[in-house]
Amino acid sequence: MNAPVPLREALRDPFSEGDLARLWPAVEARRARGRRFFAGVSALVMAGAAAATAFALAVPPRASASRLGPLHLATGAAVRPLDGAAGIALVTFDDRSRLTLSAEARVEPSRNDHRVFEATLVRGRARFDVTPRGPRRWTIDCGLARVTVLGTSFVLDRAPERLRVEVVHGLVRVEGERVEGSVRVLSDGEFIDVVTAPPPAVAVAPVVPAARARALPAPREVWRDLAARRDFDRAYDALGPGGTSARAATATADDLLALGEVAHRSRHYAEAASLYARFIAAHRTHPQAAVVGFTLGRIQLDQLGASRQAAATFADALALGVPRYLQEDVHARRVEALSRAGDRDGARAAAETYLQLFPAGRRAADVRRWAP
């Protein structure tokens, strides 16, 4: 076992004054090298920060959704309730979306921020042209249903007991308790009617004594009820032998429209075109005549390949007074029909008319391509 070391010896400094004098210059040299190293690093960091600041000032920042803030009118004014009765017909927003109001329409915004624009269509008819791939989700509450969209053109027509949603192009989502299946997704040219009352049940003739049978009204035809439920394939089958043509000769205006829609939605396009053409010929003063003409032209062009006939139908729809919200589309489709029919001069003339009426229109690029 080692002997204990005296405390005085344990605390003695192992370095003498001479030792420190010899070692100190080396310590100072190391410290100087360290200061030079850190000074160089600091200079590099400061230079990098200065370069980053200069780059940030030279390159404009990308707009983020959080910087956009709420939607405004194109004039910079805030979006407030919009009323067609006050003479407001066309409203343009700062994201290039547009709203076209009928005289009786009223739209009231309820939420407006960098992510969402929500509004209520209180009454009347309005067309929404929402800029595709915009930063906000648009949702329109129409009472009977809510319509959600990310970028498209669609028309809403709200009455006290009915709502019609029509898609000009794009996709919309319609949801509500009165919507069949609670949710419907509509695309180009499709529409849906939402009503307050549920569709009537299929009528069943009661069993009555023969003496009273003649006094009872004829039961409602099954195909009408199926059409009211939007079950067009079964409605077409329910029409039976002769189908739509057997009823067209004696059909009223409303019956012709219903028969045409059944044939159209069940993809019997030639029959639908015949029924719509019959309707226009017999009921040219009907409020729906011009809209039916536009639908007929689209069937002729897109499904039947009758380009020249479609061009004439589109021209007729314009002559019948197609609603303002459809005018741009009708003019553009007429240019397309004439181009596909090989009528270059007619296509160029129709294109000039379109560009005069809609110099910054949605379809301007297509029109120029169809009629170079």
HUZICOR-V215888 format. One record per pair of residues at least 12 apart in sequence whose C-alpha atoms are under 10 Angstrom apart, sorted by the first residue. I is the first residue (numbers start at 1). GAP is how many residues later the second one is. Records with the same first field share a line. If there is no record, write none. Layout:
# HUZICOR-V215888
I->GAP ; GAP
This chain:
# HUZICOR-V215888
64->50 ; 71
65->48 ; 49 ; 50 ; 69 ; 70 ; 71
66->47 ; 48 ; 49 ; 69
67->47
68->45 ; 46 ; 47 ; 67 ; 68
69->43 ; 44 ; 45 ; 46
70->24 ; 41 ; 42 ; 43 ; 44 ; 45 ; 46 ; 47 ; 66
71->22 ; 23 ; 24 ; 26 ; 40 ; 41 ; 42 ; 43 ; 44 ; 45 ; 46 ; 64 ; 65
72->20 ; 21 ; 22 ; 23 ; 40 ; 41
73->18 ; 19 ; 20 ; 21 ; 22 ; 23 ; 24 ; 25
74->17 ; 18 ; 19 ; 20 ; 21 ; 22 ; 23 ; 24
75->17 ; 18 ; 19
76->17 ; 18
77->16 ; 17
78->15 ; 34
79->12 ; 14 ; 29 ; 30 ; 33
80->27 ; 28 ; 29 ; 30
81->25 ; 26 ; 27 ; 28 ; 29 ; 38 ; 39
82->17 ; 19 ; 23 ; 24 ; 25 ; 26 ; 27 ; 39
83->18 ; 19 ; 20 ; 21 ; 22 ; 23 ; 24 ; 25 ; 39 ; 40 ; 41
84->16 ; 17 ; 18 ; 19 ; 20 ; 21 ; 22 ; 23 ; 40 ; 41 ; 42
85->16 ; 17 ; 18 ; 19 ; 20 ; 21
86->17 ; 18 ; 19 ; 20
87->14 ; 15 ; 16 ; 17
88->12 ; 13 ; 14 ; 15 ; 17 ; 18
89->12 ; 13 ; 14 ; 16 ; 37
90->12 ; 36 ; 37
91->37
92->37
93->37 ; 38
95->35 ; 36 ; 37 ; 39 ; 40 ; 41
96->33 ; 34 ; 35 ; 36 ; 38
97->31 ; 32 ; 33 ; 34 ; 35 ; 37 ; 54 ; 55 ; 56
98->29 ; 30 ; 31 ; 32 ; 33 ; 55
99->27 ; 28 ; 29 ; 30 ; 31 ; 54 ; 56 ; 226
100->25 ; 26 ; 27 ; 28 ; 29 ; 55 ; 224 ; 225
101->23 ; 24 ; 25 ; 26 ; 27 ; 54 ; 223 ; 224
102->21 ; 22 ; 23 ; 24 ; 25 ; 55 ; 222 ; 223
103->21 ; 22 ; 23
104->18 ; 19 ; 20 ; 21 ; 22
105->16 ; 17 ; 18 ; 19 ; 20 ; 21 ; 51 ; 52 ; 53
106->14 ; 15 ; 16 ; 17 ; 18 ; 19 ; 20
107->12 ; 13 ; 14 ; 15 ; 16 ; 17 ; 18 ; 19 ; 33 ; 34 ; 35
108->12 ; 13 ; 14 ; 32 ; 33
109->12 ; 31 ; 32
110->29 ; 30 ; 31
111->27 ; 28
112->24 ; 26
113->23 ; 24
114->21 ; 22 ; 23
115->19 ; 20 ; 21 ; 22 ; 23
116->19 ; 20 ; 21 ; 22 ; 23
117->18 ; 19 ; 20 ; 21 ; 22 ; 23
118->18 ; 19 ; 20 ; 21 ; 22 ; 23 ; 29 ; 30
119->19 ; 20 ; 21 ; 22 ; 23 ; 27
120->19 ; 20 ; 21 ; 22 ; 23 ; 26
121->19 ; 20 ; 21 ; 22 ; 25 ; 35 ; 36 ; 37
122->18 ; 19 ; 20 ; 21 ; 36 ; 37 ; 38
123->19 ; 20 ; 33 ; 34 ; 35 ; 36 ; 37 ; 40
124->32 ; 33 ; 34 ; 35 ; 36 ; 39
125->30 ; 31 ; 32 ; 33 ; 34 ; 38 ; 39 ; 40
126->28 ; 29 ; 30 ; 31 ; 32 ; 199
127->26 ; 27 ; 28 ; 29 ; 30 ; 38 ; 39 ; 40 ; 41 ; 197 ; 198 ; 199
128->12 ; 21 ; 23 ; 24 ; 25 ; 26 ; 27 ; 28 ; 39 ; 40 ; 197
129->22 ; 23 ; 24 ; 25 ; 26 ; 39 ; 40 ; 196 ; 233
130->19 ; 20 ; 21 ; 22 ; 23 ; 24 ; 40
131->19 ; 20 ; 21 ; 22 ; 231
132->17 ; 18 ; 19 ; 20 ; 21 ; 38
133->17 ; 18 ; 19
134->16 ; 17
135->15 ; 16
136->13 ; 14 ; 15
137->12 ; 13 ; 14
138->12 ; 13
139->33 ; 34 ; 35
140->16 ; 34
141->33 ; 34 ; 35
142->14 ; 15 ; 16 ; 17 ; 20 ; 21 ; 22 ; 23 ; 34
143->15 ; 16 ; 17 ; 18 ; 19 ; 20 ; 33 ; 53
144->14 ; 15 ; 16 ; 17 ; 18 ; 19 ; 20 ; 30 ; 31 ; 32 ; 33 ; 34 ; 35 ; 49 ; 50 ; 51 ; 52
145->18 ; 19 ; 20 ; 28 ; 29 ; 30 ; 31 ; 32 ; 33 ; 34 ; 37 ; 38 ; 49 ; 50
146->27 ; 28 ; 29 ; 30 ; 33 ; 37
147->18 ; 25 ; 26 ; 27 ; 28 ; 29 ; 36 ; 37 ; 38
148->23 ; 24 ; 25 ; 26 ; 27 ; 37
149->21 ; 22 ; 23 ; 24 ; 25
150->20 ; 21 ; 22 ; 23
151->18 ; 19 ; 20 ; 21
152->15 ; 16 ; 17 ; 18 ; 19 ; 20 ; 35 ; 36
153->13 ; 14 ; 15 ; 16 ; 17 ; 18 ; 19 ; 35 ; 172
154->12 ; 13 ; 14 ; 15 ; 16 ; 17 ; 18 ; 32 ; 33 ; 34 ; 35 ; 36 ; 37 ; 171
155->12 ; 13 ; 36 ; 170 ; 171
156->35
157->36
158->35 ; 36
159->36
160->35 ; 36
161->33 ; 34 ; 35 ; 36
162->31 ; 32 ; 33 ; 34 ; 35
163->29 ; 30 ; 31 ; 32 ; 33
164->27 ; 28 ; 29 ; 30 ; 31
165->21 ; 25 ; 26 ; 27 ; 28 ; 29
166->20 ; 21 ; 22 ; 23 ; 24 ; 25 ; 26 ; 27
167->19 ; 20 ; 21 ; 22 ; 23 ; 24 ; 25
168->18 ; 19 ; 20 ; 21 ; 22 ; 23 ; 157 ; 158 ; 161
169->17 ; 18 ; 19 ; 20 ; 21 ; 160
170->16 ; 17 ; 18 ; 19
171->14 ; 15 ; 16 ; 17 ; 19
172->12 ; 13 ; 14 ; 15 ; 16
173->12 ; 13 ; 14
174->12 ; 18 ; 20
176->18
177->17 ; 19
178->15 ; 16 ; 17 ; 18 ; 19 ; 20 ; 21
179->13 ; 14 ; 15 ; 16 ; 19
180->12 ; 13 ; 14 ; 18 ; 49 ; 50
189->106 ; 109
190->75
192->38
193->35 ; 36 ; 37
198->30 ; 31
199->26 ; 27 ; 28 ; 29 ; 30 ; 31
200->24 ; 25 ; 26 ; 28 ; 29
201->21 ; 24 ; 25 ; 28
202->17 ; 18 ; 19 ; 20 ; 21 ; 22 ; 23 ; 24
203->16 ; 17 ; 18 ; 19 ; 22
204->15 ; 16 ; 17 ; 18
205->12 ; 13 ; 14 ; 15
206->13
221->14 ; 17 ; 18
222->12 ; 13 ; 16 ; 17
223->12 ; 13 ; 14 ; 15 ; 16 ; 17 ; 35 ; 36 ; 39
224->12 ; 14 ; 15 ; 31 ; 34 ; 35 ; 38
226->12 ; 36
227->31 ; 32 ; 34 ; 35 ; 38
228->30 ; 34
230->31 ; 32 ; 35
231->31 ; 34 ; 35
232->27 ; 29 ; 30 ; 31 ; 32 ; 33 ; 34 ; 35
233->29 ; 30 ; 31 ; 32 ; 33 ; 34 ; 35
234->28 ; 32
235->24 ; 27 ; 28 ; 31
236->23 ; 25 ; 26 ; 27 ; 28 ; 29 ; 30 ; 31 ; 32
237->25 ; 29
239->20 ; 23
243->16 ; 20 ; 28
244->12 ; 14 ; 15 ; 16 ; 18 ; 19 ; 27 ; 28 ; 30 ; 31
245->14 ; 26 ; 29 ; 30
247->12
248->12 ; 26 ; 27 ; 30 ; 31
249->26 ; 29
251->28
252->27 ; 30 ; 31
253->25 ; 26 ; 27 ; 29 ; 30 ; 33 ; 35
254->25
255->20 ; 24
256->16 ; 19 ; 20 ; 21 ; 22 ; 23 ; 24
257->15 ; 18 ; 19 ; 21 ; 22 ; 23 ; 31 ; 32 ; 35
258->17 ; 18
259->12 ; 13 ; 16 ; 17
260->12 ; 13 ; 14 ; 15 ; 16 ; 17 ; 18 ; 19 ; 32 ; 36
261->12 ; 14 ; 15
263->12
264->12 ; 31 ; 32 ; 35
267->36
268->35
269->27 ; 30 ; 31 ; 34 ; 35
270->29 ; 30 ; 33 ; 34
272->23 ; 24 ; 27 ; 28
273->19 ; 20 ; 22 ; 23 ; 24 ; 25 ; 26 ; 27 ; 30 ; 31
274->22
275->21
276->13 ; 16 ; 17 ; 19 ; 20 ; 21
277->12 ; 15 ; 16 ; 19 ; 20 ; 36
279->13 ; 14
280->12 ; 13 ; 16 ; 36 ; 37 ; 40
284->36
285->35 ; 36
286->34
287->33 ; 34 ; 35 ; 36
288->32 ; 33 ; 34 ; 35
289->27 ; 28 ; 31 ; 32 ; 33
290->23 ; 24 ; 26 ; 27 ; 28 ; 29 ; 30 ; 31 ; 32 ; 33 ; 36
291->26 ; 27 ; 29 ; 30 ; 31 ; 32 ; 35 ; 39
292->21 ; 25 ; 30
293->17 ; 20 ; 21 ; 22 ; 23 ; 24 ; 25 ; 27 ; 29 ; 37
294->16 ; 19 ; 20 ; 21 ; 22 ; 23 ; 24 ; 28 ; 32 ; 33 ; 35 ; 36 ; 39 ; 40
295->15 ; 18 ; 19 ; 22 ; 35
296->13 ; 14 ; 17 ; 18 ; 21
297->12 ; 13 ; 14 ; 15 ; 16 ; 17 ; 18 ; 19 ; 20 ; 33 ; 36 ; 37 ; 40
298->12 ; 13 ; 15 ; 16 ; 32 ; 35 ; 36 ; 39
300->13 ; 37
301->12 ; 32 ; 33 ; 35 ; 36 ; 39 ; 40
302->35
305->32 ; 35 ; 36
306->31 ; 34 ; 35
307->27 ; 29 ; 30 ; 31 ; 32 ; 33 ; 34 ; 35
308->26 ; 29 ; 30 ; 31 ; 32 ; 33 ; 34 ; 35
309->28 ; 29 ; 32
310->23 ; 24 ; 26 ; 27 ; 28 ; 31
311->19 ; 20 ; 22 ; 23 ; 24 ; 25 ; 26 ; 27 ; 28 ; 29 ; 30 ; 35 ; 36
312->22 ; 25 ; 26
313->17 ; 21 ; 24
314->15 ; 16 ; 17 ; 18 ; 19 ; 20 ; 21 ; 23
315->15 ; 16 ; 18 ; 19 ; 35
317->13 ; 14
318->12 ; 13 ; 16
327->27 ; 30 ; 31
328->26 ; 27 ; 29 ; 30 ; 33 ; 34 ; 35 ; 36
329->25 ; 32 ; 33 ; 34
330->24
331->19 ; 20 ; 22 ; 23 ; 24 ; 26 ; 27 ; 32 ; 36
332->15 ; 18 ; 19 ; 21 ; 22 ; 23 ; 26 ; 29 ; 30 ; 31 ; 32 ; 34 ; 35 ; 36 ; 38
333->17 ; 30 ; 33 ; 34 ; 37
334->12 ; 13 ; 16 ; 17 ; 20 ; 33
335->12 ; 13 ; 14 ; 15 ; 16 ; 17 ; 18 ; 19 ; 31 ; 32 ; 33 ; 34 ; 35 ; 36
336->14 ; 15 ; 30 ; 31 ; 33 ; 34 ; 35
337->33
338->12 ; 13 ; 32 ; 33
339->12 ; 28 ; 30 ; 31 ; 32 ; 33
340->30
343->28
344->26 ; 27 ; 28
345->26
346->25
347->20 ; 21 ; 23 ; 24 ; 25
348->19 ; 20 ; 22 ; 23 ; 24
349->22
350->17 ; 21
351->13 ; 15 ; 16 ; 17 ; 18 ; 19 ; 20 ; 21
352->15 ; 16 ; 19
354->13 ; 14
355->12 ; 13
